[in-house]
């Protein structure tokens, strides 16, 4: 991680499940890169879904990373059989409203999971991080994302959660301010 930061990388994506949040936080602290030049993302692991357990898991991740806020927090998997991703996302919204997370999103969600989430919360996730490449073009999912981009919805504070289509995230909050998304 230190090598990547010295090389100029500023978008750092980790996850509780990867078991490397503490090491990531240490590398960030030792790098000397100002926090406002970094874009830090982590993901909530499946076992921590649910409103109260999400709040506790967030505090653990923040402590491991050694930071005061996240730029983006993602629900790692929908786990529809557990039926907790809506309450989990409500906890994310609460943390965002407290200023502890700048943007909230999901990972590996299919259109049916997103429909449930958006209908239940009125919030369109800022990101749905999915595997996407020439051998897995995710055509149906990308079409669904395009439809949600024009769907009426409630945004978060300052409309932070209004962007929807899958697109590269800016390298830092500073870059995001200089080049806001246009939808």
C-alpha positions, 0 to 999 in steps of 0.5 A: 500500500505504501508503494502505491501511495508513493506512486500517486494512487489516491483511491484506496478500496478495502473491506472488512472481509479482506482483513487489511483495514489496520494495515491500510490505515497504517500505510495511509498514516505513514504516507504523509499524504493529506487526508483530503487528497485520499478517497477511502472506501471500505465494505461492510461484511455480511455477518455485520448486516443489520442496523445496530451491528452495522453501526458497531462494524463501522466504528470498528472499521474507522478505528482500524483505518485510523480515520475520522470519516469514510469517503464511501461505505459499501454493503459488500453483498445483498444477502437477500436470504438474511433480509437485512440489507435495507436496515443496513442501508438505513444505518449507512444513511444515518452515518452519512447524515452524521457526516461520518460517511460522505457517500453510501453505496452497495456492491454486487447488487442485482436489479431486484435487490436495488429495487427493494432497497430504493423503494424501502429507503427512497435513496439511490445508492451512489455506487453499485460496485460490480465486476464488469469487463468484456467477458462479463458486460453486465448489460441488464444491470447497466440498463437498470442503472441507466433507468435509475439515473432518471428515476425520481428519488430522495437524495442525501444531504446536499444531494450527495447520493443522487449520482447513480450510473456506474462510472469511475470515482474521482481520485480524491475528494478534492478532484471530486469538487473540481470535476463533479458528476453530471447527470 
